């Protein structure tokens, strides 16, 4: 007998944008995961400058350090059914598999290493090229209070103005070519064994890659030349992949 969903919705902490709701690749993967598992949740939107205070308030652990200080990031979930607060995407995914074993698995037995390898290969090939193309435009979609925070922290991180990070001319062409090669290799994998990374059913690695594609689409804009380029890579296979993940999007504004 299929068990009923938990009585209380999980609280999912996310970062808003000024237009579309969810945009961050880091939070998209958990939004996908919660919807895939059919777990009820509600989103609490938190602006960038307030993330640290919110995490401390609810007892979320830091996910790293910055300037020798604890770094607090999203995604974070708070589960009133168990009293647990969990931060960091993979940790959240493992928690959801363990806490709700009768829901579809994000890490089916024996697949975690392969999932990691597929995503690592994609990011190793395409990550260095995509960051300067996609990170700077994020500031344009944030709400007013988050814009200066994002600009200040990222410019310190990358050592220059956001606008100066965006490659131009031949450097831009080279960056796009590196991204194209990486994502077309990924698209070929889907064609050979898909529709998802490990076959007929999505897993956590699919939600990670789907989150990245959502990030590109929202941040760059569907009419941008960059998104138009992405949309034809692999004969449009990446757009079909996003469409295959659509049932697990839910309402990105809610």
matplotlib code that plots the C-alpha trace (Angstrom):
import matplotlib.pyplot as plt

x = [0.0, 1.3, 2.0, 0.4, 2.6, 3.9, 1.3, 3.3, 4.9, 8.7, 10.0, 12.3, 14.5, 15.2, 16.6, 14.0, 14.5, 12.7, 10.7, 10.6, 10.9, 13.4, 16.6, 19.5, 21.0, 21.7, 18.1, 16.5, 17.9, 16.2, 12.9, 13.0, 13.8, 10.9, 8.5, 9.8, 9.3, 5.8, 6.7, 4.6, 6.6, 6.3, 9.0, 10.3, 12.1, 15.2, 17.3, 21.0, 22.0, 19.6, 20.7, 23.3, 20.9, 18.1, 20.4, 21.6, 18.0, 16.8, 20.1, 21.3, 24.9, 27.4, 28.4, 31.9, 34.1, 34.8, 37.5, 38.1, 34.5, 31.6, 29.7, 26.0, 24.3, 21.1, 19.5, 18.3, 15.3, 13.5, 11.4, 8.7, 7.9, 11.3, 12.6, 15.6, 17.3, 19.6, 21.8, 23.9, 22.2, 23.7, 23.1, 19.5, 19.0, 20.4, 18.3, 15.1, 15.9, 16.5, 13.6, 11.1, 12.1, 8.7, 9.2, 11.2, 14.9, 17.3, 20.2, 19.0, 21.3, 24.7, 24.2, 25.8, 29.3, 28.1, 25.9, 28.9, 31.1, 28.7, 28.2, 31.9, 32.7, 30.3, 31.5, 35.1, 34.7, 32.2, 32.4, 35.4, 33.8, 30.3, 31.0, 32.1, 29.2, 26.4, 27.5, 27.7, 24.2, 22.7, 22.9, 20.3, 17.6, 17.9, 15.8, 17.2, 18.5, 20.3, 22.0, 24.8, 25.5, 25.9, 28.0, 30.3, 30.8, 31.3, 33.7, 35.8, 35.7, 36.7, 39.0, 37.3, 34.1, 31.4, 31.2, 34.9, 34.6, 32.4, 34.6, 34.4, 35.3, 37.4, 37.5, 33.7, 33.7, 36.2, 34.2, 31.0, 32.9, 34.1, 30.5, 29.1, 31.6, 30.7, 27.0, 26.9, 28.8, 26.2, 23.4, 24.9, 24.9, 21.2, 20.5, 22.3, 20.8, 18.2, 15.9, 17.7, 21.3, 20.7, 17.8, 14.1, 13.9, 15.5, 17.9, 19.7, 22.3, 19.5, 18.1, 21.6, 22.0, 18.4, 19.0, 22.0, 19.9, 17.2, 19.9, 21.1, 17.6, 16.4, 19.7, 20.5, 17.0, 15.3, 15.8, 19.6, 22.1, 23.6, 20.4, 19.6, 23.0, 22.3, 18.9, 20.3, 23.2, 22.9, 20.0, 17.9, 18.4, 19.0, 15.6, 13.9, 15.7, 14.3, 10.9, 11.3, 12.0, 9.0, 6.7, 9.0, 9.3, 6.1, 5.5, 8.9, 7.2, 5.6]
y = [0.0, 3.4, 5.5, 8.9, 12.0, 13.5, 15.6, 18.8, 20.4, 20.7, 24.2, 24.9, 27.9, 29.6, 32.8, 35.0, 36.8, 39.9, 38.0, 34.3, 33.0, 30.1, 30.7, 29.2, 25.9, 25.0, 25.3, 24.1, 20.6, 20.3, 21.8, 19.1, 16.5, 17.4, 17.4, 14.1, 12.5, 14.0, 15.5, 18.6, 21.7, 25.4, 27.9, 30.5, 33.2, 34.7, 37.5, 37.1, 39.4, 37.5, 34.0, 33.7, 35.1, 32.8, 29.7, 30.6, 31.2, 27.7, 25.9, 25.1, 24.1, 26.2, 24.6, 25.9, 28.9, 32.3, 34.6, 32.1, 32.4, 30.0, 30.3, 29.7, 28.9, 27.6, 25.1, 24.4, 22.4, 22.3, 19.2, 19.7, 16.0, 14.9, 18.1, 18.0, 21.0, 20.0, 22.1, 21.3, 19.8, 16.2, 16.0, 17.0, 14.5, 11.7, 12.8, 12.7, 9.2, 8.0, 9.8, 9.0, 5.5, 4.8, 7.7, 7.5, 7.3, 10.1, 7.7, 4.2, 1.6, 1.4, 4.6, 7.3, 6.9, 6.9, 9.9, 11.8, 10.8, 12.0, 15.4, 15.7, 15.1, 17.7, 20.4, 19.6, 20.1, 23.0, 24.6, 26.9, 28.3, 28.7, 30.6, 33.9, 33.8, 33.0, 34.3, 38.1, 38.4, 37.0, 40.5, 41.6, 39.3, 39.8, 42.0, 45.3, 44.3, 41.3, 43.1, 44.9, 41.8, 39.6, 42.1, 42.7, 39.1, 37.8, 40.6, 39.9, 36.2, 36.7, 39.7, 42.1, 43.9, 41.5, 43.2, 42.7, 39.0, 38.4, 37.2, 39.1, 38.5, 35.4, 34.6, 34.5, 32.2, 29.9, 29.8, 28.9, 26.2, 24.6, 24.7, 23.3, 20.3, 19.5, 19.7, 17.9, 15.0, 15.0, 15.1, 12.1, 10.2, 10.9, 9.8, 6.5, 5.6, 8.1, 9.9, 10.5, 9.9, 6.4, 5.4, 5.7, 7.4, 10.6, 10.7, 13.4, 14.0, 14.8, 17.4, 19.0, 19.3, 20.4, 23.1, 24.3, 24.6, 26.4, 28.8, 29.5, 30.0, 32.4, 34.3, 34.7, 35.1, 32.9, 35.6, 35.9, 34.7, 32.5, 30.6, 30.3, 28.6, 26.3, 25.4, 23.9, 22.0, 18.3, 18.9, 20.4, 17.5, 19.7, 21.4, 18.0, 17.0, 20.1, 19.1, 15.6, 17.2, 19.5, 17.2, 17.8, 21.6, 22.4, 26.1, 27.9, 31.0, 29.1]
z = [0.0, -0.9, 2.1, 2.5, 2.2, 5.4, 7.2, 7.3, 4.3, 4.2, 4.3, 1.3, 1.5, -1.8, -3.3, -5.2, -8.5, -9.7, -12.4, -12.4, -8.8, -8.7, -10.8, -8.9, -10.1, -6.5, -5.4, -8.6, -8.0, -4.7, -6.1, -8.7, -6.1, -3.8, -6.7, -8.1, -4.7, -4.4, -1.0, -0.1, 0.6, 0.8, -0.3, 2.0, -0.1, 1.5, -0.1, -0.3, 2.6, 4.9, 4.2, 7.0, 9.6, 8.5, 8.6, 12.1, 13.2, 12.1, 13.0, 9.5, 9.3, 7.2, 3.9, 3.7, 4.6, 3.1, 4.4, 7.2, 8.4, 8.1, 4.8, 4.8, 1.5, 0.1, -0.5, 3.0, 4.0, 7.4, 7.9, 10.6, 10.4, 11.8, 13.3, 10.9, 9.2, 6.4, 4.2, 1.1, -2.0, -1.9, 1.8, 1.4, -1.4, 0.7, 3.7, 1.6, 0.3, 3.9, 5.6, 2.9, 1.6, 0.0, -2.5, -5.8, -5.1, -6.0, -5.6, -6.6, -5.1, -6.8, -8.9, -6.8, -8.1, -11.8, -11.2, -9.7, -12.7, -15.3, -13.7, -12.9, -16.6, -17.8, -15.4, -15.9, -19.6, -19.6, -16.2, -16.7, -19.9, -18.6, -15.4, -16.9, -19.3, -16.9, -13.5, -14.3, -15.7, -12.5, -10.9, -13.5, -12.3, -8.5, -6.4, -5.3, -1.9, -3.3, -6.2, -4.3, -2.1, -5.1, -7.0, -4.0, -3.1, -6.6, -7.6, -4.6, -5.4, -9.1, -8.6, -11.0, -12.1, -13.2, -16.5, -17.1, -16.5, -19.5, -22.4, -25.7, -29.3, -29.9, -26.2, -26.2, -29.2, -27.6, -24.3, -26.3, -28.2, -24.9, -23.6, -26.8, -26.8, -23.2, -23.6, -26.9, -25.4, -22.6, -25.2, -27.0, -23.8, -23.4, -27.0, -26.4, -23.1, -22.1, -21.9, -18.6, -17.5, -16.2, -18.4, -18.1, -14.7, -13.5, -10.6, -8.7, -11.4, -13.8, -11.5, -11.1, -14.9, -15.3, -12.6, -14.6, -17.8, -15.9, -14.7, -18.2, -19.5, -16.8, -16.4, -20.0, -21.3, -23.9, -26.6, -25.9, -28.5, -25.8, -25.0, -28.7, -29.1, -26.2, -27.6, -30.8, -29.4, -29.9, -32.4, -29.7, -27.3, -24.3, -24.8, -25.0, -21.8, -20.0, -21.4, -20.0, -16.6, -16.8, -14.7, -11.8, -12.0, -10.1, -9.7, -9.6, -8.1, -5.2]

ax = plt.figure().add_subplot(projection="3d")
ax.plot(x, y, z, "-o")
ax.set_aspect("equal")
plt.show()
